[in-house]
């Protein structure tokens, strides 16, 4: 049965205070150490942020630190990327192990009541986590431009490709069929897709703290594939859409107007979760936080305040 909002508010009122002081450190998880950082000392429930990728880093989410006056903001680099350990064991790069990693981190930080936000692949991880582990202690889930079905993601990517100039489409197809996707010509054509549906617009605020915290392209290729629109890794069959109705806490979907996580698709996900909310951020694509940081933060904080009844 879906949890009623008044009960969610009651949980907030009775939840023990988050005791972790601002700072950073490492937590051992299956496979190695994971780096995390806590900022903010506000009285609201903590917000735990899951970065994209796979193989991305959390440094871009420093743009959420401005919400620290309202609540603690917790981010971490998933194993294999950023400041976390970089083991060579490829058996570690599975959704299931990343779910366990998140669970260990949550327990180590004593997160008894918190909000969970995942962007892109982080949305896949957030959804997989709450479906596998349940929603006890999770006040809400924010799915930001989420990957929830690889087949549907690729279907949308193919549609967006069909809207691109004919010469760009031809270049992509020719090199994919020839197996020459490392060519400069293919990379240039791919950049056109990224410019339209990933990085569209100008960054309004600059992320900080990224020095010494690089991405890991091997994990991205191993789990996903060579580009945003070609899935060849172990996520090729990933799909949690038939279990979204199991998420029985407040949910907010966020996506950009020109996002590769297409608004029409995300609206379909929203309909699968009773009471879920959705916001489309205008004039941005997948990199919505850096392109419209104030709009993103305001929408997020409005939702979190609503959940907490403040």
C-alpha positions as CSV (number, residue, x, y, z in Angstrom):
1,X,0.0,0.0,0.0
2,X,1.3,3.5,-0.9
3,X,2.6,5.4,2.1
4,X,0.5,8.5,2.8
5,X,2.1,11.9,2.9
6,X,1.1,12.7,6.5
7,X,3.0,9.6,7.5
8,X,6.1,10.8,5.6
9,X,5.8,14.0,7.5
10,X,5.5,12.2,10.8
11,X,8.6,10.2,10.0
12,X,10.5,13.5,9.4
13,X,9.3,14.9,12.7
14,X,10.4,11.8,14.7
15,X,13.5,10.9,12.8
16,X,16.8,11.2,14.7
17,X,19.1,14.0,13.8
18,X,21.8,13.3,11.3
19,X,25.0,13.2,13.4
20,X,27.7,13.3,10.6
21,X,29.6,16.6,10.7
22,X,30.6,18.3,7.5
23,X,33.7,16.7,6.1
24,X,35.1,14.0,3.9
25,X,36.5,10.5,4.2
26,X,36.5,7.0,2.9
27,X,34.2,4.1,3.5
28,X,35.2,0.5,2.7
29,X,32.6,-1.2,0.4
30,X,32.7,-4.4,-1.6
31,X,35.7,-4.0,-3.9
32,X,37.5,-1.1,-2.2
33,X,37.3,2.3,-0.6
34,X,34.7,4.9,-1.6
35,X,35.2,8.6,-1.1
36,X,32.4,10.7,0.3
37,X,31.8,14.3,1.4
38,X,29.2,16.0,3.6
39,X,28.4,19.7,3.3
40,X,25.8,21.8,5.0
41,X,24.4,21.8,8.5
42,X,20.7,22.7,8.0
43,X,18.0,21.0,10.0
44,X,16.3,19.3,7.1
45,X,16.7,15.6,6.3
46,X,20.0,14.8,4.5
47,X,20.0,14.6,0.7
48,X,22.2,11.8,-0.7
49,X,23.2,12.3,-4.3
50,X,24.1,9.6,-6.8
51,X,26.1,10.8,-9.8
52,X,25.8,9.6,-13.4
53,X,28.0,7.5,-15.6
54,X,28.6,4.7,-14.9
55,X,32.1,5.9,-14.3
56,X,31.2,9.5,-13.6
57,X,32.1,11.5,-10.5
58,X,30.2,13.5,-7.9
59,X,32.1,16.8,-8.3
60,X,29.5,18.3,-10.6
61,X,27.0,18.1,-7.7
62,X,28.9,20.7,-5.7
63,X,26.3,23.0,-7.3
64,X,23.8,21.5,-4.8
65,X,26.0,22.7,-1.8
66,X,24.0,25.9,-1.8
67,X,21.1,23.9,-0.3
68,X,23.3,23.2,2.7
69,X,21.7,25.9,4.8
70,X,18.5,23.8,4.6
71,X,20.0,20.3,5.0
72,X,23.2,18.2,4.8
73,X,24.2,17.4,1.2
74,X,26.0,14.1,0.8
75,X,27.8,13.0,-2.3
76,X,30.2,10.2,-3.1
77,X,32.3,8.9,-6.0
78,X,31.2,5.4,-6.9
79,X,33.9,2.8,-6.7
80,X,36.2,3.0,-9.7
81,X,35.9,6.7,-10.3
82,X,36.8,10.1,-8.9
83,X,38.7,9.9,-5.6
84,X,37.5,6.4,-4.8
85,X,39.5,3.2,-5.3
86,X,40.1,1.9,-8.8
87,X,40.2,-1.9,-8.6
88,X,40.9,-3.9,-11.8
89,X,38.3,-6.6,-11.1
90,X,35.7,-6.3,-13.9
91,X,33.3,-8.5,-12.0
92,X,32.7,-5.4,-9.7
93,X,31.0,-3.4,-12.4
94,X,27.4,-4.5,-12.1
95,X,24.3,-2.8,-11.0
96,X,23.9,-5.3,-8.2
97,X,27.2,-4.5,-6.7
98,X,26.6,-0.7,-6.9
99,X,23.4,-1.3,-5.1
100,X,25.3,-3.1,-2.3
101,X,27.9,-0.3,-2.3
102,X,25.2,2.3,-1.7
103,X,23.6,0.2,1.1
104,X,27.0,-0.2,2.9
105,X,27.6,3.6,2.6
106,X,24.1,4.4,3.9
107,X,24.7,2.2,6.9
108,X,28.2,3.5,7.6
109,X,26.9,7.1,7.5
110,X,23.9,6.1,9.8
111,X,21.4,7.5,7.4
112,X,18.2,6.5,9.2
113,X,16.0,9.0,7.3
114,X,17.0,10.8,4.1
115,X,16.1,11.9,0.5
116,X,17.7,10.0,-2.4
117,X,18.6,11.8,-5.7
118,X,20.0,10.1,-8.7
119,X,20.8,11.7,-12.0
120,X,21.0,9.7,-15.3
121,X,22.8,6.4,-14.4
122,X,22.4,7.6,-10.8
123,X,18.6,7.5,-11.4
124,X,19.0,3.9,-12.5
125,X,20.9,3.1,-9.3
126,X,18.4,5.0,-7.1
127,X,15.5,3.1,-8.6
128,X,17.3,-0.3,-8.4
129,X,18.2,0.4,-4.8
130,X,14.7,1.3,-3.6
131,X,13.2,-1.6,-5.5
132,X,15.7,-4.1,-4.2
133,X,16.1,-2.8,-0.6
134,X,12.8,-1.2,0.0
135,X,11.9,2.4,1.0
136,X,12.2,2.2,4.8
137,X,14.0,5.3,5.9
138,X,13.8,7.0,2.5
139,X,11.7,10.1,2.7
140,X,11.6,10.7,-1.1
141,X,13.2,9.8,-4.3
142,X,14.3,12.3,-7.0
143,X,14.9,10.8,-10.4
144,X,16.7,13.4,-12.5
145,X,16.9,12.6,-16.2
146,X,16.9,9.0,-15.3
147,X,17.9,5.8,-17.1
148,X,15.1,3.4,-16.2
149,X,15.0,1.3,-19.4
150,X,17.9,0.8,-21.7
151,X,15.7,-0.4,-24.6
152,X,13.5,2.7,-24.2
153,X,16.6,4.9,-23.9
154,X,18.0,3.6,-27.2
155,X,14.6,3.9,-28.9
156,X,14.5,7.6,-27.9
157,X,18.1,8.1,-28.9
158,X,17.3,6.7,-32.3
159,X,14.4,9.0,-32.6
160,X,16.5,12.0,-31.7
161,X,19.1,10.9,-34.2
162,X,16.5,10.8,-36.9
163,X,15.9,14.6,-36.4
164,X,19.6,15.4,-37.0
165,X,20.9,16.5,-40.4
166,X,21.0,13.7,-43.0
167,X,24.8,14.0,-43.3
168,X,25.3,13.5,-39.5
169,X,23.0,10.5,-39.5
170,X,24.8,9.0,-42.4
171,X,28.2,9.5,-40.8
172,X,27.1,7.8,-37.6
173,X,25.5,4.9,-39.4
174,X,28.4,4.4,-41.8
175,X,31.1,4.2,-39.1
176,X,28.9,2.0,-36.8
177,X,28.4,-0.5,-39.5
178,X,32.1,-0.4,-40.4
179,X,33.2,-0.7,-36.8
180,X,35.2,2.6,-37.0
181,X,33.6,4.5,-34.2
182,X,37.0,5.7,-33.0
183,X,37.4,7.8,-36.1
184,X,37.6,11.6,-35.9
185,X,34.6,11.8,-38.3
186,X,32.4,9.7,-36.1
187,X,33.5,11.5,-32.9
188,X,32.7,14.8,-34.5
189,X,29.2,13.6,-35.6
190,X,28.6,12.2,-32.1
191,X,29.5,15.6,-30.7
192,X,26.6,17.1,-32.6
193,X,24.2,14.8,-30.7
194,X,25.8,15.7,-27.4
195,X,25.5,19.4,-28.2
196,X,21.8,19.1,-28.8
197,X,20.7,16.6,-26.1
198,X,23.4,16.5,-23.4
199,X,25.4,19.7,-23.0
200,X,23.0,22.1,-24.7
201,X,23.3,25.7,-23.3
202,X,26.0,27.5,-21.4
203,X,27.1,26.5,-17.9
204,X,25.8,29.1,-15.5
205,X,27.9,28.0,-12.6
206,X,31.2,26.2,-12.5
207,X,31.6,23.0,-10.6
208,X,34.5,22.8,-8.2
209,X,36.7,20.2,-6.6
210,X,37.2,18.1,-9.7
211,X,40.9,18.1,-9.6
212,X,42.2,14.6,-8.9
213,X,38.8,13.2,-9.4
214,X,38.7,11.9,-13.0
215,X,36.0,9.9,-14.7
216,X,36.5,6.2,-15.6
217,X,35.7,5.6,-19.2
218,X,36.4,1.9,-18.9
219,X,33.5,1.4,-16.6
220,X,31.3,3.5,-18.8
221,X,32.2,1.4,-21.8
222,X,32.0,-1.9,-19.9
223,X,28.6,-1.3,-18.4
224,X,27.0,1.0,-21.0
225,X,28.9,1.3,-24.4
226,X,30.9,3.7,-26.6
227,X,28.3,6.5,-26.8
228,X,25.1,7.7,-25.2
229,X,23.2,6.2,-28.1
230,X,24.9,2.8,-28.4
231,X,24.4,0.3,-25.5
232,X,26.7,-2.7,-25.7
233,X,27.6,-3.4,-22.1
234,X,25.9,-5.3,-19.2
235,X,23.2,-2.6,-18.9
236,X,21.9,-3.4,-22.4
237,X,18.8,-5.1,-21.0
238,X,18.4,-3.0,-17.9
239,X,14.7,-2.2,-17.3
240,X,12.9,-1.5,-14.1
241,X,9.8,0.2,-15.6
242,X,7.5,-2.7,-14.7
243,X,8.4,-2.3,-11.0
244,X,8.2,1.4,-10.6
245,X,4.9,1.1,-8.9
246,X,6.7,-0.5,-6.0
247,X,8.2,2.8,-5.0
248,X,5.8,3.9,-2.3
249,X,7.3,7.2,-1.2
250,X,7.0,10.7,-2.8
251,X,8.8,10.8,-6.1
252,X,9.9,13.8,-8.2
253,X,11.0,13.3,-11.8
254,X,13.1,16.1,-13.4
255,X,14.3,16.4,-17.0
256,X,15.4,19.0,-19.5
257,X,13.3,20.3,-22.4
258,X,15.8,18.9,-24.9
259,X,17.1,16.1,-22.8
260,X,18.1,12.7,-24.2
261,X,15.9,11.5,-21.3
262,X,12.9,12.8,-23.3
263,X,10.2,14.6,-21.4
264,X,7.5,12.4,-23.1
265,X,9.2,9.3,-21.9
266,X,9.8,10.6,-18.4
267,X,6.1,11.5,-18.2
268,X,5.3,7.9,-18.9
269,X,7.5,6.8,-16.0
270,X,5.7,9.4,-13.8
271,X,2.3,7.8,-14.6
272,X,3.5,4.5,-13.3
273,X,4.0,5.8,-9.7
274,X,0.8,7.1,-8.1
275,X,1.2,10.7,-6.9
276,X,4.6,11.2,-8.5
277,X,5.5,14.8,-9.6
278,X,7.4,16.0,-12.6
279,X,9.2,19.1,-13.7
280,X,10.6,20.0,-17.1
281,X,13.4,22.5,-17.0
282,X,13.1,24.8,-20.0
283,X,15.9,25.5,-22.5
284,X,18.3,22.8,-21.2
285,X,19.1,19.2,-22.0
286,X,20.8,16.5,-19.9
287,X,23.2,18.8,-18.1
288,X,20.3,20.6,-16.4
289,X,22.0,21.3,-13.1
290,X,24.9,23.2,-14.6
291,X,22.8,25.0,-17.2
292,X,20.0,26.1,-15.0
293,X,21.3,25.6,-11.4
294,X,19.0,28.1,-9.7
295,X,15.9,26.7,-11.4
296,X,17.0,23.1,-10.5
297,X,17.8,23.9,-6.9
298,X,14.5,25.8,-6.4
299,X,12.4,23.0,-7.9
300,X,14.3,20.4,-5.7
301,X,14.0,22.4,-2.5
302,X,10.3,23.1,-3.1
303,X,9.7,19.4,-3.4
304,X,11.8,18.5,-0.4
305,X,10.1,21.1,1.7
306,X,6.7,19.7,0.6
307,X,7.7,16.2,1.6
308,X,8.8,17.4,5.0
309,X,5.8,19.6,5.5
310,X,7.8,22.8,6.0
